[in-house]
């Protein structure tokens, strides 16, 4: 039996009126996603597939580079209103470019109808995150009813076990999102196929039961039996027969699945509370956070749940994890794409330290396979070499699918993604992938910056330039509002653009030294790298978001793009540039609470962890729990209750990037690898009095950490290849640790509380 720390329960079914999928239980194997609302009478279990998207496709991009040059001329004349009249968007529309924003859509629903013979008691629903198994249980007139289910990582089928203390009857049907098509019902199966053959579902009943067909639905009576469901985006892949499962029961099928799921979940472990503290339901834990602060058990549960969500949504055979993961109950959902000016990156921040490197190659393949489209964007929109990536992309639309100013004029998407690709190489040591995909992509991103940068003596300018998704305070007053609802986001010299360019060129030069590729271009890259200006500080003592005297900082915004050199970048730390480090600290402190949203709070938490501010880092997660965490633990974009913590929205969309951001924030508080330095417990909050971390990764090895309330920490470093790193424990230096492959070394620190 798994420890209670791996299992969470709820006392209520999903309860978002009209859209119960929003706070349903989630299951997945990286290809198929399942949502379980947990109703008793009429249950509709939602099924999604990773490759079901519609509503947009790439088309030829018209050449509008003359419009870009006109925008640059307007900025040269300090005419920011002229540069911000959505020029690129209008130019595209005038030339007939109308690519829409593709969205995922649901495959269908398994409907189960049950008529209880009395009032239910002792209702529970929940998930065992370690096994990837959901359950719904209740009693009626002394009879216990229980549903258990999982999505098999081994067979790509959903397995449901129905049990009760006595035989009971249900009516079962499967509805496809595309209703028209073929329907076949036998005495133990239901087959649905869409008219176009693009989607299909087969439901198979196994075990001791009796069945009959009535009014186009299957009526089943039994005490214990299995329901197996296979869904597919192609009807030819939707086979399912009794012969495939001869001699197998629920436990055998579950064992196949957990052999693949559980090692991913167990790769890294964080324990912040005793087993007994995990017995509380989600509702009770969230109630405690709402009343005061997050208890350690809830913080651990959020970490485990975010990790479970990611594993359930990420497959090495699938596509990257989008904002809804594999869990959406409707069509045309807001912000359901891959959004790479924050959200894609936050989704993947935790993966390398968390031992989930398997999920990065699909992300790398997704973007590198679209290089030709990205080249076309760079050439025809900006007149540049290399690649330009829209913040919004989808599997079938990699061009400008959201042609609005704050997106169309942002130039650092490719460079920021390269950070993740480079980290994958550092942690994995996969030189073949570095040569074949990662470095060529980085080279293309660098070529764009080479052409985009305007040399001005011994420095360079970057313009037009956007700091996602903020606008300078000095321009918010002039009355120009773009069609995307932003005041003058298109300006010049955003700090983030320079930071991303600097990081990209530095990593590219290292990659060139490793592989010998592109070595003839080294002088050009080195020259431009030296001409990137240093970061500037404003009158408030904070790092400026735009490095130009015309542009004043605006603090009422959720994005913290200009803090990139501290996080997610590694350029500025307390050890290498302490004065600049404090100026970045000031920039974060000046951000206003009421301007935040779900993802910005864990982002700020990660930054405060890097700033060695554990109390502030944890306060950000307290705010998150009080505002946007649903009872299912999934996060929504904004607080619809107007509690003053975040931006408000009457119908906020699901956004799971915040769930993944919490995972990274807690990892950053407990362990951080930066610039060949290992920082153990760099931002340990007083609230986390004791705990342990097992297996957390860094390039070349892993670490185990245990700390106690009396201020003692025991750390063991394991080498998977030779390395030499500086070590800090709770801010205290332990010198340089040099290990060879297979070696380990233990350390003890005391008195840091």
C-alpha positions in Angstrom: 0.0 0.0 0.0 1.4 3.4 -1.0 2.1 6.0 1.6 -0.7 8.6 2.1 1.7 11.3 0.8 1.2 9.9 -2.7 -2.6 9.8 -2.5 -5.0 12.8 -2.3 -8.7 12.7 -1.7 -11.7 15.0 -2.2 -15.0 14.9 -0.4 -17.0 16.5 -3.2 -17.4 15.6 -6.9 -16.3 18.2 -9.6 -18.6 21.1 -9.0 -17.9 23.9 -11.6 -21.4 24.5 -12.8 -21.9 23.5 -16.4 -18.2 22.6 -16.9 -17.4 19.9 -14.3 -14.3 18.9 -16.4 -12.6 22.0 -14.9 -12.1 20.4 -11.5 -12.3 16.7 -12.5 -9.6 14.1 -11.6 -7.0 13.8 -14.3 -5.4 10.7 -15.7 -3.0 10.3 -18.7 -0.2 8.5 -20.3 1.2 11.3 -22.4 -1.0 10.4 -25.4 -4.5 9.9 -24.0 -5.9 12.3 -21.3 -8.9 11.4 -19.2 -11.0 13.6 -16.9 -13.1 12.0 -14.2 -15.7 14.3 -12.6 -16.8 11.7 -10.0 -20.6 11.9 -10.2 -22.7 9.1 -8.9 -25.9 9.2 -11.0 -24.7 10.4 -14.4 -21.0 10.3 -14.9 -19.4 11.6 -18.1 -15.7 10.7 -18.3 -13.9 12.9 -20.8 -11.4 11.5 -23.3 -8.8 13.5 -25.2 -5.9 12.7 -27.5 -2.7 14.7 -27.9 -3.0 15.0 -31.7 -6.5 16.3 -32.0 -6.3 20.0 -33.1 -8.3 22.0 -35.6 -9.0 25.5 -36.8 -5.8 26.6 -38.3 -3.0 25.7 -40.6 0.1 27.4 -42.1 -0.2 29.4 -45.2 2.4 31.3 -47.2 3.5 34.4 -45.3 3.5 37.6 -47.4 6.6 39.8 -47.5 5.9 42.8 -45.1 9.5 43.6 -44.3 9.0 47.2 -45.6 6.4 47.7 -42.8 9.0 46.5 -40.3 11.5 49.1 -41.7 8.9 51.8 -41.4 8.3 50.9 -37.7 12.0 51.1 -37.1 12.1 54.6 -38.7 9.2 55.7 -36.4 11.2 54.6 -33.4 14.3 56.4 -34.7 12.1 59.6 -34.7 10.8 58.7 -31.1 7.3 58.4 -32.6 6.2 55.4 -30.5 2.5 55.8 -31.3 3.2 55.4 -35.0 5.3 52.2 -34.3 2.5 50.8 -32.2 -0.5 51.0 -34.5 -0.5 47.3 -35.0 1.4 47.8 -38.2 2.6 44.2 -38.8 -0.9 42.9 -38.0 -2.5 45.3 -40.5 0.0 44.7 -43.2 -0.6 40.9 -42.9 -4.3 41.4 -43.1 -4.1 43.7 -46.1 -2.2 41.0 -48.0 -4.7 38.3 -47.1 -2.9 36.5 -44.3 -5.6 35.1 -42.1 -4.2 32.1 -40.2 -6.3 31.4 -37.2 -5.4 30.1 -33.8 -5.7 26.3 -33.9 -7.1 24.7 -30.7 -7.4 21.2 -29.3 -10.8 19.5 -29.2 -12.1 16.6 -27.1 -12.4 13.1 -28.6 -15.5 12.1 -26.7 -17.2 11.0 -23.4 -17.9 7.7 -21.8 -21.4 8.1 -20.1 -22.3 5.9 -17.2 -25.8 6.1 -15.7 -26.5 4.6 -12.3 -29.7 4.8 -10.2 -28.9 4.4 -6.5 -31.6 3.0 -4.3 -31.0 5.5 -1.5 -28.9 8.5 -0.3 -25.2 8.2 -0.6 -22.7 8.5 2.3 -19.0 8.5 2.7 -18.3 9.9 -0.7 -14.6 10.1 -1.7 -12.7 10.6 -5.0 -9.0 10.9 -5.4 -5.8 9.9 -7.2 -2.8 7.7 -6.2 -0.2 9.8 -8.0 2.5 7.1 -7.7 0.5 4.6 -9.6 -1.5 7.0 -11.8 -4.8 5.6 -10.6 -8.1 7.4 -9.8 -10.9 6.2 -7.6 -14.5 7.2 -6.8 -16.2 5.5 -3.8 -19.4 5.9 -1.8 -22.0 3.8 0.1 -25.7 3.5 -0.4 -27.8 1.6 2.1 -24.7 -0.1 3.5 -23.4 -1.2 0.1 -20.0 0.1 -1.0 -19.5 1.1 -4.6 -16.1 1.7 -6.0 -14.6 2.7 -9.4 -10.9 2.5 -10.0 -9.2 3.5 -13.2 -6.0 4.4 -15.0 -4.7 5.1 -18.5 -2.2 2.4 -19.3 1.3 3.7 -20.3 2.0 0.1 -21.6 -1.0 -0.4 -23.8 -2.5 3.1 -24.4 -5.9 2.0 -23.1 -8.0 3.2 -20.2 -8.9 0.5 -17.6 -11.9 0.8 -15.3 -12.7 -1.6 -12.5 -16.3 -1.5 -11.3 -17.0 -3.2 -7.9 -19.8 -3.3 -5.3 -20.9 -5.4 -2.4 -23.8 -6.7 -4.5 -24.7 -6.8 -8.2 -25.7 -3.4 -9.6 -26.9 -2.1 -13.0 -25.4 0.7 -15.1 -26.3 2.0 -18.6 -23.2 2.8 -20.7 -22.6 4.7 -23.9 -19.8 6.5 -25.7 -20.3 9.9 -27.5 -17.8 11.2 -29.9 -17.3 14.9 -30.2 -18.0 14.4 -33.9 -21.4 12.6 -33.5 -22.0 11.5 -37.0 -20.6 8.1 -38.0 -20.9 4.4 -37.4 -22.2 2.9 -34.1 -22.0 -0.8 -33.2 -23.2 -2.4 -29.9 -22.7 -6.0 -29.0 -23.4 -7.9 -25.8 -20.0 -6.8 -24.4 -18.8 -3.8 -26.5 -19.5 -0.4 -27.9 -17.7 0.9 -31.0 -18.0 4.5 -32.3 -16.4 5.8 -35.4 -16.7 9.3 -36.8 -17.9 9.7 -40.3 -14.5 10.9 -41.5 -12.7 8.1 -39.7 -10.5 10.6 -37.8 -11.7 9.7 -34.3 -12.9 6.4 -32.9 -13.6 4.7 -29.6 -14.0 1.1 -28.6 -15.4 0.1 -25.2 -15.0 -3.5 -24.1 -16.5 -5.2 -21.0 -14.7 -8.1 -19.4 -15.6 -10.2 -16.3 -18.7 -11.6 -14.7 -21.7 -9.6 -15.8 -24.9 -9.8 -17.9 -25.7 -7.2 -20.6 -28.4 -6.2 -23.1 -28.8 -3.4 -25.6 -31.6 -0.9 -24.9 -32.4 2.3 -26.8 -28.9 2.3 -28.4 -27.1 1.9 -25.1 -25.5 -1.0 -23.3 -27.1 -2.1 -20.0 -24.7 -4.0 -17.8 -25.4 -5.7 -14.5 -22.6 -7.3 -12.3 -20.8 -7.2 -9.0 -17.2 -6.9 -10.4 -16.0 -6.4 -14.0 -13.7 -4.4 -16.1 -14.3 -1.7 -18.7 -11.5 -1.2 -21.3 -11.5 1.8 -23.5 -9.3 2.6 -26.5 -9.6 5.9 -28.2 -7.7 7.1 -31.2 -7.5 10.0 -33.7 -7.4 7.3 -36.4 -10.1 4.6 -36.6 -7.6 2.0 -37.9 -5.7 2.2 -34.6 -8.7 1.5 -32.4 -8.7 -2.3 -32.2 -9.6 -4.0 -28.9 -10.5 -7.7 -28.3 -11.0 -10.1 -25.5 -8.1 -12.3 -26.9 -5.6 -9.5 -26.2 -6.3 -9.8 -22.4 -6.6 -13.5 -21.9 -5.7 -14.4 -18.3 -5.2 -10.8 -17.3 -7.0 -9.0 -14.5 -7.0 -5.4 -13.3 -3.9 -5.9 -11.1 -1.9 -7.4 -13.9 -2.8 -4.5 -16.2 -2.0 -2.0 -13.5 1.4 -3.7 -12.9 2.3 -3.2 -16.6 1.4 0.5 -16.3 3.2 1.2 -13.0 6.4 -0.4 -14.3 6.6 2.6 -16.6 4.8 5.3 -14.7 6.2 4.9 -11.2 9.9 5.1 -12.0 9.3 8.5 -13.6 7.3 9.7 -10.5 10.0 8.3 -8.1 13.0 9.7 -10.0 13.1 12.6 -7.5 11.3 12.8 -4.2 10.7 15.7 -1.8 9.2 15.1 1.6 8.1 18.1 3.7 5.7 16.6 6.2 4.9 13.4 8.0 2.7 10.7 6.5 0.0 11.5 9.0 -0.2 15.1 7.8 -1.2 13.9 4.3 -4.4 12.3 5.5 -6.4 15.5 5.1 -8.5 16.0 2.0 -7.7 18.6 -0.6 -10.6 20.7 0.6 -9.3 20.7 4.1 -5.7 21.6 3.1 -6.8 24.4 0.8 -9.1 25.6 3.6 -6.1 25.8 5.9 -4.2 27.8 3.3 -7.2 30.1 2.7 -7.4 30.7 6.5 -3.7 31.3 7.0 -0.8 29.9 5.0 0.0 26.7 3.1 0.9 23.9 5.5 4.0 21.9 4.5 1.8 18.9 3.6 -0.1 21.0 1.0 3.2 22.4 -0.4 4.5 18.8 -0.8 1.1 17.8 -2.3 1.3 20.6 -4.9 4.8 19.6 -5.8 3.8 16.0 -6.2 0.6 16.8 -8.1 2.4 19.1 -10.5 5.0 16.5 -11.2 2.2 13.8 -11.6 0.4 16.1 -14.1 3.5 16.6 -16.2 4.3 12.9 -16.3 0.7 12.1 -17.2 0.8 14.7 -20.1 4.3 14.0 -21.4 5.3 11.1 -23.6 8.5 10.5 -25.6 6.2 9.6 -28.5 4.0 12.7 -28.3 4.1 16.5 -28.6 5.1 19.0 -26.0 2.7 19.6 -23.0 0.3 22.5 -23.8 -1.4 24.9 -21.4 -4.3 22.5 -20.7 -2.1 19.4 -20.7 -4.3 16.6 -22.1 -7.3 17.8 -20.2 -10.0 19.9 -21.9 -13.7 19.4 -21.9 -14.6 21.8 -24.7 -13.7 23.4 -28.0 -12.1 26.7 -29.0 -10.6 27.1 -25.5 -8.8 30.3 -24.6 -5.0 30.1 -24.5 -4.8 26.4 -25.3 -1.8 26.8 -27.7 1.9 26.6 -27.1 2.7 30.0 -25.7 6.4 30.6 -25.6 6.8 34.0 -24.1 6.5 32.4 -20.6 4.1 29.5 -20.5 6.0 26.8 -22.5 9.2 27.6 -20.6 7.5 27.4 -17.2 6.0 24.1 -18.1 9.5 22.7 -18.6 11.6 24.5 -16.0 11.5 21.7 -13.4 12.2 18.8 -15.7 16.0 18.5 -15.8 16.6 18.9 -12.0 13.5 16.7 -11.5 14.9 13.7 -13.5 12.4 14.0 -16.3 14.8 14.6 -19.2 12.8 12.1 -21.3 10.3 14.8 -22.0 12.7 17.3 -23.6 13.4 15.6 -27.0 9.7 16.0 -28.0 9.9 19.7 -27.2 13.2 20.0 -29.2 11.7 18.1 -32.1 8.5 20.1 -32.1 10.4 23.4 -32.7 13.4 22.2 -34.8 11.1 20.4 -37.2 9.5 23.7 -38.1 12.7 25.6 -38.8 11.7 26.2 -42.5 8.6 28.1 -41.4 10.5 30.0 -38.8 13.1 31.0 -41.5 10.2 32.2 -43.7 8.9 34.4 -40.8 12.4 35.9 -40.2 12.9 36.7 -43.9 9.4 37.9 -44.9 8.4 39.8 -41.7 11.7 41.3 -40.7 14.0 40.9 -43.8 16.5 38.9 -41.6 18.4 35.7 -41.8 17.9 32.9 -39.3 14.7 32.1 -37.5 11.9 34.0 -35.8 9.3 32.1 -33.7 5.9 33.5 -32.8 5.1 33.2 -29.1 2.0 31.3 -30.2 2.3 28.1 -32.3 0.3 24.9 -32.7 1.1 21.5 -34.3 -0.2 22.6 -37.7 0.4 26.4 -37.5 3.9 27.5 -36.8 3.8 31.0 -38.5 2.2 34.2 -37.2 -1.0 32.6 -35.9 -1.6 35.5 -33.5 -0.5 38.6 -35.4 -0.9 41.3 -32.7 1.8 43.7 -31.7 2.9 42.2 -28.4 3.4 38.9 -30.1 4.4 39.8 -33.7 7.1 42.2 -32.6 8.7 40.0 -29.8 12.1 38.7 -31.0 13.4 36.5 -28.2 11.2 33.4 -28.5 13.8 31.2 -30.3 16.6 32.4 -28.0 14.6 31.6 -24.8 13.7 28.1 -26.1 17.4 27.5 -26.9 18.1 27.8 -23.1 16.0 24.6 -22.6 17.7 22.8 -25.5 21.1 23.7 -24.1 20.2 22.6 -20.6 19.1 19.2 -22.1 22.6 18.9 -23.6 24.3 19.9 -20.3 22.4 17.3 -18.2 22.2 14.5 -20.8 25.6 14.9 -22.5 23.9 13.9 -25.7 26.4 15.2 -28.2 24.7 13.6 -31.2 21.5 15.6 -30.5 23.7 18.7 -29.9 25.2 18.4 -33.4 22.1 17.3 -35.3 19.4 19.5 -33.9 20.3 21.7 -30.9 23.3 23.6 -32.2 21.9 24.2 -35.7 18.8 25.7 -34.1 20.9 27.9 -31.8 22.9 29.0 -34.8 19.7 30.0 -36.7 18.5 32.0 -33.7 21.9 33.7 -33.4 21.9 34.7 -37.1 18.6 36.5 -36.6 20.1 38.5 -33.8 23.2 39.2 -35.9 21.0 40.8 -38.6 18.6 42.5 -36.1 21.2 44.2 -34.0 22.0 47.7 -35.1 25.6 48.6 -34.3 26.1 52.1 -32.8 29.8 52.6 -32.2 30.9 50.2 -29.4 27.4 49.1 -28.6 24.2 47.8 -30.3 20.5 48.7 -30.3 17.7 46.2 -30.6 14.5 47.6 -32.0 11.6 47.3 -32.4 11.7 45.6 -29.1 9.0 44.2 -26.7 9.3 43.3 -23.0 6.6 40.6 -22.7 3.9 41.8 -22.2 4.5 45.2 -20.5 4.6 48.8 -21.8 6.7 51.6 -20.4 4.9 53.9 -17.9 5.9 56.9 -19.8 3.9 55.6 -22.9 0.8 54.3 -21.0 -0.4 57.9 -20.7 -0.3 59.0 -24.3 -3.6 57.3 -25.3 -2.4 54.8 -27.9 -4.0 51.4 -27.4 -3.1 48.6 -29.7 -5.7 46.1 -30.9 -4.3 43.5 -28.4 -5.1 45.8 -25.5 -1.6 46.9 -24.7 -0.3 50.5 -24.5 2.7 50.9 -26.8 4.5 47.6 -26.1 6.7 48.1 -29.2 9.7 50.2 -28.2 13.4 49.6 -28.1 16.2 48.0 -26.1 14.2 45.7 -23.8 16.4 44.3 -21.1 15.1 40.8 -21.8 16.1 40.9 -25.5 19.7 41.7 -24.5 19.8 39.1 -21.8 18.5 36.3 -24.1 20.9 37.4 -26.8 23.8 37.4 -24.4 23.0 33.9 -23.1 22.4 32.5 -26.5 25.7 33.7 -27.9 27.7 32.5 -24.9 26.1 29.0 -25.1 26.5 28.9 -28.8 30.2 29.7 -28.6 30.6 26.9 -26.0 28.8 24.5 -28.3 31.1 25.5 -31.2 34.1 24.8 -29.0 32.7 21.3 -28.3 31.7 20.4 -31.8 33.9 22.5 -34.1 30.8 23.5 -36.0 30.4 27.1 -37.3 33.9 28.0 -36.1 34.5 30.4 -39.0 31.7 32.6 -37.5 33.2 32.8 -34.1 34.7 36.3 -34.6 31.3 37.8 -35.5 29.5 36.2 -32.5 32.3 37.3 -30.1 32.3 40.9 -31.5 28.5 41.3 -31.0 28.6 39.7 -27.6 31.1 42.3 -26.5 28.8 45.1 -27.8 25.8 44.1 -25.7 25.3 47.0 -23.3 25.3 46.4 -19.5 22.1 46.5 -17.6 20.9 49.9 -16.4 19.4 51.0 -13.0 16.6 53.5 -12.6 16.0 56.2 -10.0 14.2 53.6 -7.7 17.4 51.5 -7.6 15.8 48.8 -9.8 17.1 47.3 -13.0 15.4 49.0 -15.9 13.0 47.0 -18.1 13.9 49.1 -21.2 17.5 50.4 -21.6 16.6 53.8 -23.0 16.1 57.2 -21.2 12.7 57.8 -22.9 11.2 54.7 -21.3 10.2 54.6 -17.7 9.4 51.4 -15.8 5.9 50.2 -15.1 5.4 48.1 -12.0 1.8 47.2 -12.4 2.4 44.1 -14.5 2.5 40.3 -14.1 5.5 39.6 -16.4 9.0 39.9 -15.0 10.8 39.5 -18.3 13.7 41.9 -17.4 14.7 39.8 -14.4 15.8 37.0 -16.9 19.5 37.3 -15.9 18.7 36.2 -12.4 15.9 33.7 -13.3 15.4 31.7 -15.4 18.9 32.7 -16.6 22.1 32.2 -14.6 24.0 35.3 -15.6 23.7 37.4 -12.3 24.0 35.8 -8.9 24.7 37.0 -5.4 28.3 35.7 -5.8 29.4 37.1 -9.1 27.7 40.6 -9.2 26.3 41.4 -5.8 25.4 45.1 -6.5 23.5 44.3 -9.7 21.9 41.3 -8.0 20.4 43.7 -5.4 19.1 46.0 -8.2 17.3 43.0 -9.7 16.0 42.3 -6.2 14.5 45.8 -6.1 12.9 45.4 -9.5 11.0 42.3 -8.2 9.9 44.0 -4.9 8.4 46.9 -6.8 5.9 44.7 -8.7 2.3 45.1 -7.5 0.4 42.2 -6.0 -2.9 42.9 -7.6 -1.4 42.7 -11.1 -0.4 39.1 -10.8 -2.0 35.9 -12.3 -1.7 32.2 -11.7 1.7 31.6 -13.5 3.3 34.9 -12.4 3.1 33.9 -8.7 5.3 30.7 -9.0 7.5 32.7 -11.4 8.0 35.3 -8.7 8.5 32.5 -6.2 11.3 31.1 -8.3 13.0 34.5 -8.6 12.8 35.0 -4.8 14.4 31.6 -4.3 17.3 32.8 -6.5 17.4 36.0 -4.5 17.7 33.9 -1.3 14.4 35.3 0.1 12.7 32.1 1.4 9.9 33.9 3.2 8.9 35.9 0.1 9.2 32.9 -2.1 6.7 31.0 0.0 4.4 33.9 0.3 4.0 33.8 -3.5 2.8 30.2 -3.2 0.5 31.2 -0.3 -1.1 33.7 -2.7 -1.5 31.1 -5.4 -3.3 28.7 -3.0 -5.7 31.5 -1.9 -6.6 32.6 -5.3 -6.4 30.2 -8.3 -6.0 26.6 -7.1 -9.1 24.5 -7.5 -10.0 21.6 -5.2 -8.7 19.2 -7.8 -5.4 21.1 -7.4 -5.5 22.3 -11.0 -4.8 26.0 -11.5 -6.9 28.6 -13.4 -5.6 31.8 -14.9 -7.1 34.3 -12.6 -9.2 34.6 -9.4 -12.9 35.1 -10.4 -13.8 36.0 -6.8 -12.2 39.4 -6.7 -10.1 38.8 -3.6 -7.4 41.4 -4.5 -4.5 39.0 -5.0 -4.6 38.5 -8.7 -6.1 39.8 -11.9 -9.8 38.9 -12.2 -11.8 37.1 -14.8 -15.4 35.9 -14.7 -14.6 32.7 -16.7 -10.9 32.1 -16.2 -9.4 29.4 -18.4 -7.5 26.4 -17.0 -3.7 27.0 -17.2 -1.5 24.3 -15.8 1.8 26.1 -16.2 1.3 27.4 -12.7 1.1 23.8 -11.4 4.5 23.1 -13.1 5.9 26.4 -11.9 5.2 25.4 -8.2 7.2 22.2 -8.8 10.2 24.3 -9.9 9.8 26.9 -7.2 10.0 24.4 -4.4 13.0 22.7 -6.1 14.7 26.1 -6.4 14.2 26.7 -2.7 15.9 23.4 -1.8 18.6 23.0 -4.5 20.0 25.1 -7.4 22.7 24.4 -10.0 24.2 27.6 -11.5 27.4 28.3 -13.3 29.2 25.2 -12.0 28.0 25.9 -8.5 25.8 23.7 -6.4 23.6 25.5 -3.8 22.0 23.3 -1.3 19.1 24.8 0.7 19.7 28.2 -0.8 16.2 29.6 0.2 14.9 27.2 2.9 11.8 28.7 4.5 11.4 28.5 8.3 8.0 26.9 7.7 9.7 23.8 6.3 11.2 22.8 9.6 12.5 19.4 8.4 12.4 17.3 5.3 14.4 15.5 2.7 15.2 15.5 -1.0 16.3 12.4 -2.9 17.8 12.2 -6.3 17.6 15.8 -7.4 19.7 16.2 -10.6 22.5 18.5 -11.8 24.8 18.2 -14.8 26.9 15.1 -14.1 25.2 13.9 -10.9 22.5 13.9 -8.3 22.1 14.9 -4.6 20.3 13.7 -1.5 19.5 16.2 1.2 18.1 15.9 4.7 17.6 18.8 7.1 16.2 19.0 10.7 14.5 21.6 12.8 17.7 22.2 14.9 19.6 23.5 11.9 21.4 20.4 10.7 21.7 19.4 7.0 23.2 16.2 5.7 24.1 16.2 2.0 25.4 13.4 -0.2 26.6 14.2 -3.8 26.8 11.4 -6.3 28.8 11.6 -9.6 27.6 10.1 -12.7 30.5 11.5 -14.6 33.6 13.5 -13.6 33.0 17.1 -12.4 34.4 19.9 -10.2 31.8 22.2 -8.7 31.8 24.8 -5.9 29.4 23.8 -3.1 27.3 26.0 -0.8 25.0 24.7 1.9 22.5 27.2 3.3 24.7 30.0 2.1 27.9 28.7 3.6 30.8 27.7 1.3 32.1 24.2 1.4 34.8 24.8 -1.2 35.2 22.9 -4.4 33.9 19.3 -4.8 35.8 17.2 -7.3 34.5 13.7 -8.0 35.1 11.0 -10.6 32.4 8.9 -12.2 30.8 6.5 -9.6 32.2 8.4 -6.6 30.2 10.1 -3.9 30.9 12.5 -1.0 28.9 13.5 2.1 28.8 16.8 3.9 27.3 18.0 7.2 26.2 21.6 8.0 24.9 22.8 11.3 23.6 26.0 12.9 21.9 27.6 9.8 18.5 28.0 11.5 
